[in-house]
Amino acid sequence: MKIKVFKKKLIVVSKPEGFCTNFCKKKNIFLYVKKIFNKIRLMNRIDKETSGLVYFSKNKKNVYLVRKTYRVLVFGKIKFNKIIIPIKKNKFYLKSFLVNFNLKGKLTFSFIKKIFYKRFFFSLIEIDIKSGYTHQIRYHLSIIGHPILGDRIYGNRLLNKLLNIKRMFLHSYIINFYNKKKKKKLVFISKLPNILNGCS
């Protein structure tokens, strides 16, 4: 697990798949980092099945504008460049954090930044999110017919089983920080884990 510290105020961690960011006692990334740095605030959350960057702050106020980019492998040759859908947690599955389309829900934005790779029935893409909602990327890609490879909730379970996929191909790849007052930019990158490099 790689930990980077910027001026002792901003802590960026490359989280392995299998670690949660909250609501669990074992393999909890927040508790792990808190043991090292004591007083911290978790500033972004990613799913247990997702690997990549999460960040913490030692300040009460977050002074940075943040842009997050994910790398994702999906089924099909994707042609969309943005997804804008209102979503809301499903009241019948609150404990599992399942979400679905709901006109009364939060309007969520995902932008497909660049398609790096196309072969057979898969597309390797980068996605920027401008909102940040539970399962946003997973649900967005599923509802347009391009579920994430290895997603056990919103994905194609039959294809995942046939291809013997061991984990979900969703990785928090880049976090950009911009300090308005000082006009400084920081960029952190987390390389794809070996198991995901093998898929791509």
C-alpha angles and dihedrals in degrees: 000000000000120000124190123188125199115200090329090282104081120051120189121189130189100221120208120226111268097043118107125214096215145354098044136091100208124061092003111165093201093056091044093055093040090061088060102038103022108202108047140139123221106229102185136022131211129184122271089244092052122086129203142056128007124163139211133197131211091198124086090227126047106228095185134092105222133207119186126200126192132195114221137178112210138181115257136017102294118215102175122104098189140019122202114179135151109235137178137183112270107249091213093056104036094138092057093045090232114171134197142177112293128165089211092052132095116291105240129195130206122174122199101219104186139347108227102177143016127183134150106325100341139086126197108209144168120229130195116199122209099185115029116216132165110285090352099147093039094052095040093055093043095052092053090052099258107102121186116264109257097012105146096191108040099013136093102277095190094054092043089055095045091050092043093230111190099195144002117279099228119119131177094227110170136017118191119198123193124188108209096197097047094030091226128145128209125190126193123187129192115198119227114269115252093252090058093044086058090056094050 
